[in-house]
Amino acid sequence: MATDVPRLALLILPLLSLLCSGLVVRGAIGYAHRRGMLDQPGQRRSHIAPTPRGGGIGIILAALVFLPVCLRLLPAPLPSAETLALCIGLALVAGTGWWDDHRPLPVLPRLAIQSLAVLILGMAMVADGLPILWLPLLLAAGVGSTNLHNFMDGIDGLLAQQALFVFAGAALLAMGVQAWALAGASLVMLAACLGFWLFNRPPARIFMGDVGSGALGFFVFALAALLWRERTALAWPLATLSASFITDAGLTLAVRIWRGRRWYSAHREHLYQWLVRKGATHRQVGIGYAMWNLAVCAPLAALAWCESGKGWWPCIAAYALTAAAWARLKRRCLRRVPTGDRHVNA
C-alpha cells in the first residue's frame, strides 16, 4: 500500500498543478491587457504584434502551492529548512521579475536579489551537511542559471518546451535514485510549465515575462543542486539535458565579450534569434531545438546515467556536438544576412 502512495501523488499533484497554472495564465492575459503589460515589436524583438507578458506567474503560483506538498509529504522528503529556503528563493526571484515586468528594474538590484535567493538555499544545504566551500560555486551556478534562462526566453514556446524536457529528465533521474520528493517536484514543475505552454506555443497568446523566466532558471539550478547532493554522479546527465541552452547562451556571451560589445544589453544574437531573423518561424526553431534535445541530449544523458562514475564523457560529447552545430548554423545565418545588419545589436 505504501508504494501506491507516491504513484498516486505523482499523478494527482501534477494534474492539479497543470490546472492551477492554466487557470492563472488565462487570467494573466486579461490582467496584462488591463495594465498595459504588452511587449511591443521592435529592432531587438522577434515578434511582430503587441503581446501580453507576465504569464509565468501561473507557473510560479502553481509551484509555490504544490512544491511544498511534494517536498515534505512524499517519501525521501527534503528537510523543512531546505524546502522553506527553496520556496523563499523562488518567490524572491519571481517577485523581482514580476516587478520588472511592470516597471523595469536596474541590473544591480536584480543581481543582488538573485544572489540572496541562491545564498538562502545554499546556506540551508550547508546547514544540512554540505561543505561550505561549495557555496561560491553554488552562487555562481545559481545566478548564472537564473540569467541564462532569462536570455533564452526570446521566441514563442522555446523556454517552456525546454523546461518540459529538462524536468521530465530530472524526474526520471530522481526516480532512478528513489528521490521521490524531488521526482514529484520535477513533475509538478513540468505540469505547471505545460499549463503555461498551452498559451505560449506559437503563435503565443502571452509571454512568460521575467517573473517566469528567471524563476525557472533558479529552480532548474536548485533541482540540479539537490539531485547532485543526493548522488554526485547525477551532475553529468543533468548538465547534459541543458546542453542546447547552455551552449547557445554561453557561446553567444563569449563572442559578445570577445568583440567588445555590451554583453549585458538586450540583443538578438543568440542562435535561435538568428534563425528567426533569417526566415525560420518560431515553430520551426522550437521544433529544431526539440529534435536536438531528443536526438542528441536525451540519449547522451541516458548514457551519462548508465556510465555512473564515467558520466563526464557523454556530457562533454553532448557539449562538443552542440557547439559544433551552433558554430555551423551561426556561420550559415551570417552568410545570409547583409554585412551591415550583423552589428546592429552591438
Secondary structure, DSSP 4 states (H G I P E B T S, - for coil): -TTHHHHHHHHHHHHHHHHHHHHHHHHHHHHHHHHT-EEPP-TT-S-SS-EE--TTHHHHHHHHHHHHHHHHHSSSPPPHHHHHHHHHHHHHHHHHHHHHHHSPPPHHHHHHHHHHHHHHHHHHHHHTT--GGGHHHHHHHHHHHHHHHHHT--STTHHHHHHHHHHHHHHHHHHHTT-HHHHHHHHHHHHHHHHHHHHHSSSPSS---HHHHHHHHHHHHHHHHHHHHH-GGGHHHHHHHTHHHHHHHHHHHHHHHHTT--TTS----SHHHHHHHTT--HHHHHHHHHHHIIIIIHHHHHHHHHHGGGTHHHHHHHHHHHHHHHHHHHHHHHHTS-GGGTTTT-
